[in-house]
Amino acid sequence: MKSNQITLTFSSIAENVSIARLLIASIGGQLDLSLNDIEELKVAVSEAVSNAIIHGYKSNPNNIVYLNLEITKDSLVIVVRDEGCGISDVEQAMQPAFSTDPERMGLGFVFMQSFMDELQVDSKLEVGTTVTMKKHLKQTPISSH
């Protein structure tokens, strides 16, 4: 199978979370993943994108979220990046129930860690945050016509 790469940039508005979910569901279907795996991918991507919008950009709609997917024969790598405020303490932010917003449950990173095989979070204050998630593919992807 040839490697495939998809890059999507979109405004930092909540309505675009569903676009990211649809894209990852479509890719999951092409890769012949189970419905459960596809649901987990959708949750992980929507949490990462929501974090960028809500926390990175403080819900300011005048910014851009970057989503990059790279599919190889043995893995799916998903990168969600923002150029927002950054995370001062990534380790603390990844703790269950930690959130800078009292209205939020603080489980986004927990879901990402649980549903993906690898998770890396790189952040710099006032520069932005990059969330890299990797899912190992156990089956040979089905090619589209």
N, C-alpha and C positions, 0 to 999 in steps of 0.2 A: 504494500500500500504506500502511496505517495503521502508525504507530509502535507498537511493543509493548515493554513493560517487565516484567521479572520480577525479583523480589527474593526471595532465599532466605537464611535465617539458620539456622545449624546449630552443634551442639557441636563443639569443637575436638578431635575424635577421628579417627584415621586412617580408620576405616570410612566416614566421610562424604566422603572424597575421591572414592570411586566414585559417590556420589550426584551430586556436582558434574559428574563426567565424563558420566554418563548424561543429565543435563539439557542440557549443551552439545551432546552428540551428537544429542539429539532436536531441538534448535533448528537445528543444522546440517542435519539432514534436511529440516526444514520450509523452510529457505532454499535447498534444492536444491544444496548444496555437494557437491563431489566427495568420495569416500571419503577421499582423501589429505588434503584440507582439514579434514575432520571429525576425522581422527586427529590432525592438528596442533593443532586447537583443544582436543581432549581432553588432549593433553600439556601445552599451555600452561596450561590451567585447573588441571590436577592439580598442576603445579609450583607455581603461585601459592598454591593452597590448602594444599599440603604445607608450603610455606615459612611460611605463617601459623601452622600447627599446630606444626611442629617448631622453627622459629626464633623466631617472634613470641611464641608462648605456651610455648615450651620443653616441648612435649608435655604440658602441663597440660590435662586434659580438661574443666576447669570454666570454659571460656571460650567465646565465640561468634565464629564466622567469618561475615562478611557477603559475599554474592555477589549482584551486581546485573548484569543483562543488559539492554541497550537495543538494540532492533533498529529501524533506520530503513530507508528504501528503498535507501540506498547504503552502510550500514555496520552492523557488529555491535560494540558496545562492551561489554567485560566488565570489571567492577570487583570486585576481591577486597580486602577490608579486614579488618584485625584491630586490636585495641586492646591489643597486646602491648608488648614491650620496645622496639620500634623498631630502626632500623638506624643505627649511628653514622656510617658512611661509605657512602652509597648507591653512589657511583662505584666504590669498591673492591669492594663486594658484587656488583656486576654484572660484574666481571672473570671470565673463564673460569677454572675450577678453584679459585676462592676460596670457602671455606666456614668458618664458625665451628665446624663439627662435623667432626672428622677422619674420621668414618665416612661422610661425604657427599662426592659428587664435585664439587659446586659448579657444576653446569651448568644449574640451573633458569632463571636469568635469560637464559642463552645460548639455551636452547630458546625462551623467550618472545620474545626479540628476533628469532630466526630465523623463527619460525612466525607471528608477527603483523606487521601493517603498521606499527603504532605501539605503543610501550611507554613508559609513564611511571611512575616509582616515587617516591612522596612518603612521607617517613618522619620521625618526630620521636621522640626517645628518651623512653621511658616513656609515650608517647601512642599509638603504633601506626604501622602502615604501610598505605598504599593503593597497590595495583598496578592501573593502568588499561591495558588492552590493546584495540587497535582492529584490526578486520579489515574491509577494504574489500570490498564485495559487488559482483561483476561482473555478476551475473545478477539478473533480477527474481524475487523470492521467490514460491514457489507458496503460494497461500492454502489453508488447511485448511477442511474442511467442518464 
